[in-house]
Amino acid sequence: MKKFLDLGLQPLANSYITKDRLNLKEKKFRLIICFNSKNYLVSILNTVSKEKMFNKDYPYKSSESKTMRSSFSQLANKLKKRFSPNFVIEIGSNDGAFIKNFNKRNVVGVEPCKNLALITKKKGYETFSSFWNLKLAKKITKRRKADLIYSANTLSHIKNFNEIFKAIKNSLSLKGILVLEDPSLLECLKKVAYDQFYCEHLYVFSTISLQKILEKFNLEIFDIENISTHGGSNRYFIKKKENKTHKISKKVKYEINKELRYGLNNFKTYKKFAEKVSNSKMKLLRIFQKLKEKKKRIIGYGATAKSCTVLNYCRIDKKYIDYFYDTTSFKINKFLPGTKIEIKKYKKLKKKDADYIFLGAWNFKEEIFKKEKKFIKNGGKFITHVPIPKIF
């Protein structure tokens, strides 16, 4: 593996700090990004144990985002229409935003974070509070195999591909389909969205790297959709090679060629990306410095894991940002890891709140702008770092 980007010492991105722990030393790790020229996989060098990241206090809830609720509802209807699944498994079911769109008797969730699994269980959906593995897969599919296995933004969190894909393959019926969604490496590089890298994202996949992994398990991609989720993701439709029900779409070859043209198989591409990241850091920091020189007040919007990477890498702390607004109930009245910026309960923005808003949740920009029409109309300004640092 070749190193190409060093994002410095980083705290665990979702380890929000309570007031009584502000003076305690935080656990940090060096966030270094690497490229493997053999399988084209982009990954972080130093990893954190999954138990530390996915526990009973996991903060992110899919259902608290209107965009995600709508996205999951539309997708569920689409998958029902296209594949007519009788039995569905979701790996990384979070708080049930996706599986709630299916009949309770025909769907099972797998979610290692106990607080999230409990929410789904209370809704009446069978949910296993565990990491996905061969033993659990065998238990779930003892009486019937899955026609559809769905997993969104979960594969990038999992270190052991061998067990994961063996368990998936064993759980699928002959004509069963695996649908994976994960951030697109191509979009990450194009947008200089280096905040896609943090402790939970062990990998950021391309089609060419995922294809290499799937070949080992006699699985293949037969269709791809480019979607806007999380700043640009790919939705992969995967089947067993012996399953001849679905022809391989022209979109697969098109996507592979697009990635090769951009140079996702070439280390030089990643070195250029690292240079862009360094320039982005300097530009963003300079924007904050200039605004503070003018005595402008800045607050943050969306205390995300992504923003944690940006703030700690660029060394933007409470000297620059007074506090963050967030809608996630678990984060309220806590403090961002590393920078220790306070997180307050979201309320509609008013011009008197701040002169400028740093958009931590840039991937929800459209949803946010619809909410904040009045603030924008009254001259409110936002700061973003994607694709280039600017005020708008």
PLY file of the C-alpha trace (Angstrom):
ply
format ascii 1.0
element vertex 392
property float x
property float y
property float z
element edge 391
property int vertex1
property int vertex2
end_header
0.00 0.00 0.00
1.20 3.49 -0.85
0.44 6.45 1.44
-0.81 9.57 -0.30
-2.66 11.73 2.26
-2.07 12.55 5.92
-5.04 14.25 7.63
-3.21 14.49 10.94
-4.23 13.39 14.42
-7.98 12.84 14.57
-10.36 11.93 17.40
-13.04 9.27 16.95
-15.46 11.16 14.72
-18.69 10.26 16.52
-17.35 10.38 20.09
-19.20 13.55 21.11
-18.06 14.91 24.46
-20.27 15.56 27.48
-19.59 18.67 29.58
-18.21 16.67 32.51
-15.56 15.08 30.23
-14.28 18.24 28.53
-11.01 18.26 30.46
-10.24 14.58 29.91
-7.71 13.50 27.30
-9.26 12.25 24.07
-8.14 9.15 22.20
-6.73 10.11 18.82
-5.28 8.29 15.83
-3.31 9.41 12.78
-5.58 9.49 9.74
-3.42 8.38 6.81
-4.97 7.37 3.48
-3.41 4.72 1.23
-3.80 3.26 -2.27
-3.34 -0.42 -3.14
-2.12 -0.72 -6.74
-3.04 -4.43 -6.90
-6.77 -4.12 -6.20
-7.21 -0.30 -6.52
-8.58 -0.11 -2.99
-8.32 3.18 -1.09
-8.24 2.73 2.68
-7.12 4.28 5.94
-3.85 2.97 7.38
-4.65 3.03 11.10
-7.95 1.54 12.20
-9.98 1.74 15.38
-11.77 -1.29 16.87
-15.36 -1.64 15.68
-16.58 -1.96 19.28
-15.29 1.55 20.05
-17.06 3.03 17.02
-20.37 1.15 16.95
-21.75 0.92 20.45
-24.80 1.72 22.55
-24.27 5.48 22.14
-24.07 5.73 18.36
-25.45 9.19 17.46
-26.54 9.05 13.82
-30.20 8.23 13.17
-31.32 7.96 9.55
-34.94 8.78 10.42
-33.99 12.25 11.70
-33.20 13.37 8.13
-36.14 14.15 5.85
-33.87 13.49 2.85
-32.94 10.01 4.07
-36.52 9.06 5.00
-37.71 10.04 1.53
-34.76 8.30 -0.15
-35.36 5.00 1.69
-39.10 5.07 1.02
-38.59 5.62 -2.71
-35.89 2.95 -2.90
-37.98 0.34 -1.06
-40.86 0.85 -3.50
-38.46 0.64 -6.43
-36.88 -2.61 -5.19
-40.30 -4.18 -4.53
-41.39 -3.35 -8.06
-38.17 -4.54 -9.73
-37.37 -7.69 -7.71
-40.56 -8.62 -5.74
-38.58 -9.93 -2.74
-40.33 -12.28 -0.29
-37.61 -12.06 2.34
-35.32 -9.07 2.95
-32.28 -8.63 5.20
-30.74 -5.23 5.92
-27.15 -5.13 7.18
-26.66 -1.95 9.20
-30.36 -1.20 9.67
-29.76 1.84 11.91
-33.11 2.99 13.40
-35.26 1.18 10.82
-35.70 3.96 8.25
-35.43 1.45 5.38
-36.96 -1.76 6.76
-40.08 0.02 8.00
-41.15 0.16 4.35
-41.57 -3.64 4.28
-44.01 -6.10 5.86
-42.76 -6.96 9.36
-42.96 -10.69 8.65
-40.74 -10.43 5.57
-37.79 -8.36 6.76
-34.97 -8.65 9.32
-32.54 -5.95 10.43
-28.96 -6.37 11.65
-27.60 -3.45 13.67
-24.63 -3.63 16.11
-25.46 -0.34 17.87
-27.80 -1.34 20.69
-29.54 2.03 21.01
-30.50 1.96 17.31
-31.51 -1.72 17.24
-33.80 -1.08 20.21
-35.63 1.70 18.34
-36.36 -0.68 15.45
-37.39 -3.50 17.76
-39.88 -1.19 19.48
-41.47 -0.57 16.08
-42.12 -4.32 15.88
-39.38 -5.30 13.42
-37.12 -8.26 14.10
-33.65 -6.84 14.58
-30.44 -8.50 15.74
-28.15 -6.28 17.77
-24.95 -7.77 16.42
-22.24 -7.43 13.81
-22.99 -9.33 10.61
-21.10 -12.64 10.49
-21.39 -16.25 9.31
-22.97 -17.52 12.52
-25.68 -14.85 12.55
-26.35 -15.25 8.82
-26.88 -18.98 9.30
-29.32 -18.30 12.14
-31.36 -15.73 10.17
-31.58 -17.87 7.01
-32.18 -21.23 8.72
-35.74 -21.49 7.34
-35.51 -19.34 4.20
-32.87 -17.65 2.08
-32.99 -13.94 1.30
-34.26 -12.65 -2.04
-32.77 -9.26 -1.24
-29.94 -8.17 1.04
-29.55 -4.42 1.35
-26.75 -2.47 2.99
-26.21 1.30 2.83
-23.02 2.99 4.02
-21.99 -0.08 5.97
-19.54 -2.02 3.80
-16.99 0.79 4.16
-17.08 0.23 7.94
-16.19 -3.48 7.79
-12.61 -4.72 7.88
-13.07 -8.46 7.28
-14.36 -8.84 3.71
-13.93 -12.63 3.70
-16.46 -13.40 6.42
-18.85 -10.65 5.34
-19.19 -11.77 1.73
-19.19 -15.48 2.59
-22.09 -14.78 4.94
-23.87 -12.73 2.26
-23.40 -15.38 -0.44
-24.60 -18.16 1.86
-27.67 -16.10 2.78
-28.84 -15.31 -0.75
-31.26 -17.54 -2.65
-30.12 -18.60 -6.14
-31.88 -15.61 -7.67
-31.21 -13.38 -4.66
-29.86 -9.87 -5.09
-27.40 -7.86 -2.99
-27.79 -4.07 -3.14
-24.90 -2.03 -1.73
-24.65 1.74 -1.35
-21.46 3.52 -0.43
-19.78 6.87 -1.10
-18.23 7.05 -4.56
-14.45 7.39 -4.65
-14.71 9.16 -8.00
-17.07 11.81 -6.57
-14.88 12.14 -3.48
-11.85 12.96 -5.62
-13.72 15.23 -8.05
-15.24 17.28 -5.21
-12.08 17.24 -3.06
-14.38 15.82 -0.38
-11.61 14.61 1.91
-14.11 14.57 4.77
-15.30 11.19 3.43
-12.26 9.86 5.30
-12.67 9.32 9.04
-12.34 6.49 11.53
-15.52 4.67 10.45
-14.75 4.81 6.73
-12.06 2.18 6.50
-12.48 2.27 2.72
-13.93 4.51 0.03
-14.85 2.29 -2.90
-14.66 2.61 -6.64
-16.42 0.24 -9.01
-13.06 -1.19 -10.06
-12.00 -1.92 -6.47
-15.35 -3.44 -5.48
-15.33 -5.60 -8.59
-11.94 -7.03 -7.58
-13.28 -7.95 -4.12
-16.48 -9.56 -5.46
-14.59 -11.77 -7.94
-13.15 -13.76 -5.02
-16.66 -14.75 -3.95
-18.06 -15.52 -7.42
-20.28 -12.43 -7.21
-20.66 -9.76 -9.89
-22.11 -6.28 -10.38
-24.94 -6.30 -12.91
-26.17 -2.72 -12.56
-25.12 0.61 -11.04
-26.91 3.82 -10.14
-25.19 7.09 -9.32
-27.08 8.73 -6.46
-26.71 12.02 -4.59
-26.75 10.52 -1.06
-23.86 11.57 1.19
-22.39 13.91 -1.39
-22.29 11.36 -4.21
-22.64 7.59 -3.85
-22.96 4.49 -5.99
-25.76 1.96 -5.64
-24.48 -1.43 -6.78
-26.77 -4.30 -7.80
-24.93 -7.59 -7.29
-25.77 -11.23 -8.02
-24.19 -14.67 -7.95
-22.40 -15.39 -11.24
-24.52 -18.51 -11.76
-27.68 -16.38 -11.55
-28.54 -15.71 -15.22
-31.83 -13.93 -14.45
-30.31 -10.47 -14.77
-28.19 -9.36 -17.71
-25.22 -7.11 -17.00
-26.18 -3.53 -17.78
-24.11 -1.34 -20.11
-23.92 1.05 -17.16
-21.35 -1.22 -15.46
-18.85 -0.97 -18.32
-19.58 2.75 -18.67
-18.83 3.35 -14.97
-15.62 1.31 -15.09
-14.39 3.20 -18.16
-15.26 6.52 -16.51
-13.17 5.61 -13.46
-10.23 4.42 -15.56
-10.30 7.61 -17.64
-10.11 9.65 -14.44
-7.16 7.53 -13.30
-8.53 5.67 -10.27
-6.07 2.87 -11.07
-3.10 5.28 -11.05
-1.24 6.44 -7.95
-0.48 9.82 -9.58
-4.21 10.66 -9.38
-4.12 10.33 -5.60
-0.98 12.43 -5.24
-2.73 15.22 -7.18
-5.76 14.83 -4.90
-3.52 15.24 -1.84
-2.19 18.52 -3.26
-5.76 19.77 -3.78
-6.62 18.84 -0.18
-3.65 20.79 1.14
-4.67 23.84 -0.92
-8.26 23.49 0.28
-7.09 23.52 3.90
-5.14 26.76 3.44
-8.00 28.48 1.60
-10.62 27.48 4.17
-8.48 28.57 7.11
-7.78 31.90 5.39
-11.53 32.52 4.93
-12.08 32.03 8.67
-9.09 34.19 9.58
-10.23 37.08 7.36
-13.77 36.97 8.73
-12.53 36.96 12.31
-10.23 39.89 11.55
-13.41 41.74 10.55
-15.06 40.67 13.86
-17.66 38.55 12.08
-19.64 35.97 14.01
-19.60 32.40 12.66
-21.61 29.35 13.73
-21.74 25.83 12.30
-24.65 23.90 10.80
-24.52 20.11 11.07
-22.05 18.69 13.63
-21.28 15.70 11.44
-18.54 13.08 11.45
-17.44 14.64 8.15
-17.09 18.09 9.70
-15.00 16.54 12.48
-12.34 15.56 9.91
-12.33 19.02 8.32
-12.20 21.02 11.54
-9.45 18.96 13.14
-7.35 18.82 9.96
-7.68 22.57 9.34
-7.38 23.41 13.06
-10.61 25.36 13.09
-11.88 25.41 16.66
-14.08 27.51 18.98
-11.77 30.46 18.34
-13.43 30.62 14.91
-16.84 28.93 15.37
-19.02 29.91 18.34
-21.18 26.77 18.29
-22.91 24.29 15.99
-26.62 23.72 15.36
-27.70 20.10 14.88
-30.99 18.23 14.64
-29.69 14.91 16.03
-31.08 14.58 19.56
-28.10 12.58 20.90
-25.61 15.35 20.02
-27.44 18.26 21.67
-25.57 19.93 24.58
-22.45 17.91 23.80
-19.19 19.08 22.20
-17.46 18.15 18.95
-14.50 15.75 19.30
-11.10 17.41 19.14
-12.24 21.00 18.64
-14.66 20.94 21.61
-17.12 23.30 19.91
-20.51 23.26 21.62
-23.51 21.69 19.85
-26.91 23.33 20.35
-30.41 22.24 19.45
-31.31 23.36 15.96
-33.63 26.31 15.45
-34.43 28.18 12.25
-31.62 30.54 11.38
-32.03 34.27 11.93
-29.65 36.95 10.71
-28.98 37.97 14.32
-27.66 34.43 15.09
-24.54 34.88 12.99
-23.02 36.69 10.03
-21.80 33.44 8.45
-22.73 29.75 8.73
-20.18 26.98 8.20
-22.00 24.18 6.38
-20.74 21.03 8.09
-23.53 18.95 6.56
-22.80 20.10 2.99
-24.20 16.86 1.58
-27.67 17.96 2.84
-27.31 21.41 1.26
-30.59 21.28 -0.70
-32.63 20.23 2.35
-30.93 22.93 4.47
-31.44 25.71 1.91
-35.16 24.91 1.67
-35.39 25.23 5.45
-33.39 28.46 5.59
-34.96 30.46 2.73
-35.71 33.40 4.99
-32.16 33.56 6.38
-30.72 33.53 2.85
-33.26 36.13 1.64
-32.21 38.43 4.50
-28.58 38.28 3.38
-27.35 35.30 5.42
-24.16 33.73 4.05
-22.77 30.20 4.16
-19.19 28.90 4.11
-18.41 25.59 2.44
-15.23 23.64 1.68
-16.68 21.43 -1.10
-15.68 21.44 -3.92
-13.59 24.54 -3.10
-13.66 26.71 0.03
-15.90 29.71 -0.61
-18.58 32.00 0.79
-21.96 31.93 -0.90
0 1
1 2
2 3
3 4
4 5
5 6
6 7
7 8
8 9
9 10
10 11
11 12
12 13
13 14
14 15
15 16
16 17
17 18
18 19
19 20
20 21
21 22
22 23
23 24
24 25
25 26
26 27
27 28
28 29
29 30
30 31
31 32
32 33
33 34
34 35
35 36
36 37
37 38
38 39
39 40
40 41
41 42
42 43
43 44
44 45
45 46
46 47
47 48
48 49
49 50
50 51
51 52
52 53
53 54
54 55
55 56
56 57
57 58
58 59
59 60
60 61
61 62
62 63
63 64
64 65
65 66
66 67
67 68
68 69
69 70
70 71
71 72
72 73
73 74
74 75
75 76
76 77
77 78
78 79
79 80
80 81
81 82
82 83
83 84
84 85
85 86
86 87
87 88
88 89
89 90
90 91
91 92
92 93
93 94
94 95
95 96
96 97
97 98
98 99
99 100
100 101
101 102
102 103
103 104
104 105
105 106
106 107
107 108
108 109
109 110
110 111
111 112
112 113
113 114
114 115
115 116
116 117
117 118
118 119
119 120
120 121
121 122
122 123
123 124
124 125
125 126
126 127
127 128
128 129
129 130
130 131
131 132
132 133
133 134
134 135
135 136
136 137
137 138
138 139
139 140
140 141
141 142
142 143
143 144
144 145
145 146
146 147
147 148
148 149
149 150
150 151
151 152
152 153
153 154
154 155
155 156
156 157
157 158
158 159
159 160
160 161
161 162
162 163
163 164
164 165
165 166
166 167
167 168
168 169
169 170
170 171
171 172
172 173
173 174
174 175
175 176
176 177
177 178
178 179
179 180
180 181
181 182
182 183
183 184
184 185
185 186
186 187
187 188
188 189
189 190
190 191
191 192
192 193
193 194
194 195
195 196
196 197
197 198
198 199
199 200
200 201
201 202
202 203
203 204
204 205
205 206
206 207
207 208
208 209
209 210
210 211
211 212
212 213
213 214
214 215
215 216
216 217
217 218
218 219
219 220
220 221
221 222
222 223
223 224
224 225
225 226
226 227
227 228
228 229
229 230
230 231
231 232
232 233
233 234
234 235
235 236
236 237
237 238
238 239
239 240
240 241
241 242
242 243
243 244
244 245
245 246
246 247
247 248
248 249
249 250
250 251
251 252
252 253
253 254
254 255
255 256
256 257
257 258
258 259
259 260
260 261
261 262
262 263
263 264
264 265
265 266
266 267
267 268
268 269
269 270
270 271
271 272
272 273
273 274
274 275
275 276
276 277
277 278
278 279
279 280
280 281
281 282
282 283
283 284
284 285
285 286
286 287
287 288
288 289
289 290
290 291
291 292
292 293
293 294
294 295
295 296
296 297
297 298
298 299
299 300
300 301
301 302
302 303
303 304
304 305
305 306
306 307
307 308
308 309
309 310
310 311
311 312
312 313
313 314
314 315
315 316
316 317
317 318
318 319
319 320
320 321
321 322
322 323
323 324
324 325
325 326
326 327
327 328
328 329
329 330
330 331
331 332
332 333
333 334
334 335
335 336
336 337
337 338
338 339
339 340
340 341
341 342
342 343
343 344
344 345
345 346
346 347
347 348
348 349
349 350
350 351
351 352
352 353
353 354
354 355
355 356
356 357
357 358
358 359
359 360
360 361
361 362
362 363
363 364
364 365
365 366
366 367
367 368
368 369
369 370
370 371
371 372
372 373
373 374
374 375
375 376
376 377
377 378
378 379
379 380
380 381
381 382
382 383
383 384
384 385
385 386
386 387
387 388
388 389
389 390
390 391
